[in-house]
Amino acid sequence: MQIDHLFADRVKTLKGSAIREIFKLASQPDMISFTGGLPAPEMFPKKELADIAKDVLLNDGATALQYGITEGYDPLKDIVRKRMEDINVAKEQDHVIIVSGAQQGIDLAAKVFLNEGEGIIVENPSFIGALNSFRAYNAKLYAVDVENDGMNMEQVENLLKNNDTIKLIYTIPTFQNPSGITMSLEKRKQLLEIAKKYDIYIVEDNPYGELRFKGNDIPTIKSMDDTGRVIYVGSFSKILSPGLRLGWVVACPEIIQRIVVVKQVNDVHTNIFAQMIATQYMRKHSIDEHIVKIRALYGKRCGWMLECMDRYLPEFCEYTRPEGGLFIWCTLPGEYDTLAVVKECIKRKVAFVPGNTFMADMEKPSSSFRLNYSTMSEEKIEEGIKALGEVLHGLRA
Ligand SMILES: Cc1ncc(COP(=O)(O)O)c(C=O)c1O
């Protein structure tokens, strides 16, 4: 069917093919998959949520099945607000709203701020869902390298000096997706200073912040901001369940009011039944104790994957050693196109994601790739990394 000429320009700029094909292959039952950012399904509190779901429907079905308000279900908003106040993310004047996953929070922030052609600074590499959201608004992506301690601040400042259309910086400062890197405290402070100096806003996306299994917490950028220029996005996806599609945004009232208006247009409100389930879960159970268990599992799997990588990968591979989150970022020297490495590994039933997927310029081959460690057993991790090692040794030869 000849229909492409009718599609809007904003969707024509969206790319997705390579990763989708890989995900399709990775979902084959015999594949060892290090692809997605999926939480370990064995950690979902299925029994608890089943009981709560039934209880909610039987006892307050009229609310659960009715329209809700755009800002979110009040009891859930209160719980989230308290949690955000405890880490100084929500200040007295801030507003909190519940959104349909962090993805929606990012998208709404972009929609509120970015006119066509206007600029947003992003980390290179970064989260593909966010990059695609910015692309869909025909925003111009200005990519900044991610170093071992976070974004290269010189590049940020140079971009801002030379482009007065840039309005936003999008960053995942803690256990970044895809690199696993955490921005240092110094750089967080620097970024805030730069944002103030050039009068731009920061979207701080923090779905992994609570998944630290090593080292010490670093304050969020939002917690250090007293000027209202940080839009903080959080998520229940990695600490409870992504299927519930629950996230939140904390920002100054002026921004939240705009976000609420565009959310009304997008989906009226976040699934009220899911919000009630999450609320009851946190009333009846300790989500913090649950998070401790998730952290322990991921810490073990990450440590084991790194051990296997040390053992089986050739010396020329460099990789990050995350202290939390879900990902390890591996880089080969020189000009490899890791898409070829991924294809070769898929033949051996091991899948992961080539680095170009996460770049502002996806067309350019990348010598990096992302490994996820949260869903595979230790046995599968070893088997997969061993196969990857064989492919990489072969490449060098
Ligand atoms: C950095 C980052 N932000 C946002 C999201 C989206 O999360 P949610 O499931 O809450 O929409 C993800 C999902 O993997 C992510 O990695």
The ligand as an SDF file (V2000), in Angstrom:
LIG
                    3D

 16 16  0  0  0  0  0  0  0  0999 V2000
   16.3740    5.7130   31.3880 C   0  0  0  0  0  0  0  0  0  0  0  0
   14.9670    5.2880   31.2460 C   0  0  0  0  0  0  0  0  0  0  0  0
   13.9960    6.1740   31.3880 N   0  0  0  0  0  0  0  0  0  0  0  0
   12.6990    5.8400   31.2890 C   0  0  0  0  0  0  0  0  0  0  0  0
   12.3280    4.5440   31.0350 C   0  0  0  0  0  0  0  0  0  0  0  0
   10.8610    4.2290   30.8780 C   0  0  0  0  0  0  0  0  0  0  0  0
   10.3780    3.7270   32.0460 O   0  0  0  0  0  0  0  0  0  0  0  0
    8.8280    3.4700   32.2970 P   0  0  0  0  0  0  0  0  0  0  0  0
    8.6210    1.9990   32.2250 O   0  0  0  0  0  0  0  0  0  0  0  0
    8.5840    4.0140   33.6580 O   0  0  0  0  0  0  0  0  0  0  0  0
    8.0690    4.2050   31.2510 O   0  0  0  0  0  0  0  0  0  0  0  0
   13.3050    3.5570   30.8970 C   0  0  0  0  0  0  0  0  0  0  0  0
   12.9130    2.1820   30.6150 C   0  0  0  0  0  0  0  0  0  0  0  0
   13.6850    1.2970   30.4370 O   0  0  0  0  0  0  0  0  0  0  0  0
   14.6650    3.9470   30.9960 C   0  0  0  0  0  0  0  0  0  0  0  0
   15.6610    3.0780   30.8650 O   0  0  0  0  0  0  0  0  0  0  0  0
  1  2  1  0
  2  3  1  0
  2 15  2  0
  3  4  2  0
  4  5  1  0
  5  6  1  0
  5 12  2  0
  6  7  1  0
  7  8  1  0
  8  9  2  0
  8 10  1  0
  8 11  1  0
 12 13  1  0
 12 15  1  0
 13 14  2  0
 15 16  1  0
M  END
$$$$
